Amino acid sequence: MDTSRSVQHAPQQGNVTVGQADQKAKLNYIRWEDKFRTEKPYEFISQAPEGCPRKNFTLAASPEQAIHDIRGSEELFNLDDHGFQIVRQELGAIPTDQEGIEKEYLPKVIDLLQNIDPGAEVVIFDWRLRTSDDKRTTAKAGSVIDLDDPMLILKPVRAVHIG
């Protein structure tokens, strides 16, 4: 059996067959250093304070890990037990301008999150557009980011992280 890919067919949904295909991948993690016993890993995407390095960590690829395709099994995962949940929600056309994002899209996201966890306080303190499309990326990897300009389009983060 090919250990790099295992395919199991899931039931039909509408006229589309949803397949489950686990993949193997090496993920980038922060390399452990003893200084993290007393200092949290950090990276400044804006201008770093004088005398302070932009980041205090390096990344290292993990051994190959299984990435499970959960399509067709989304209902088995919930926030309390798994730390994530799949929710289907029609948000309509997503605006691409700052005013539309802040006045139309983000309130829908807040409502969605509060429907999942009633009573939760949801505060969106920062949002960024990201794309892997080099033609649309306005802030190149490693460049200093103006945090006052949320419309800068950034590259995706290429490391495992907590968002």
Steps between C-alpha positions, in 0.01 A plus 500: 500500500625849415544667840515849352135490392206293616167548322160392629183590317225675691131495412357712221388852594276643229665423170854535637695215656686620807819300546719475804867517415753520781827664408846495656686827544788656689374799696709793621515547877699733723826328593520463879766705679566514876429876502130417448486388863499871593432680170214448257580458131417818307523660160444866421326551167517874560816696580687329784613716794859615471744236622238226484519227235194468274448147626651275763441158345577284200271255327567133446310247291341217694525136408229405252153515659158382387257774400152354511237600246181536704270574207184301554564473875484868597218443752728279711717797602400763756663793668495355853660166416724588205578872522337561161163454337382502141197722445337565165371854477402701195662839547422630154752690292803589708594866458859584412504861622570603860159658563312198361710257700452693825130588457365194315729198531640522855155543664391178321811324635423622853139375470623164374742460792237607754254246354759228556577616855202701632601759754860514378654841464653528154753777443668532163804711578687446176430348163720451198443391144732215398564328170759269351453679165825695452326740262255610772740507797587859585718421803784266416619235745743646753407862429399743776121529520311822571252375759284809440426376146281187516468500121857380450468153352739257672633157412361209704690401813710195413528357851269326743364765736210598721299772331 
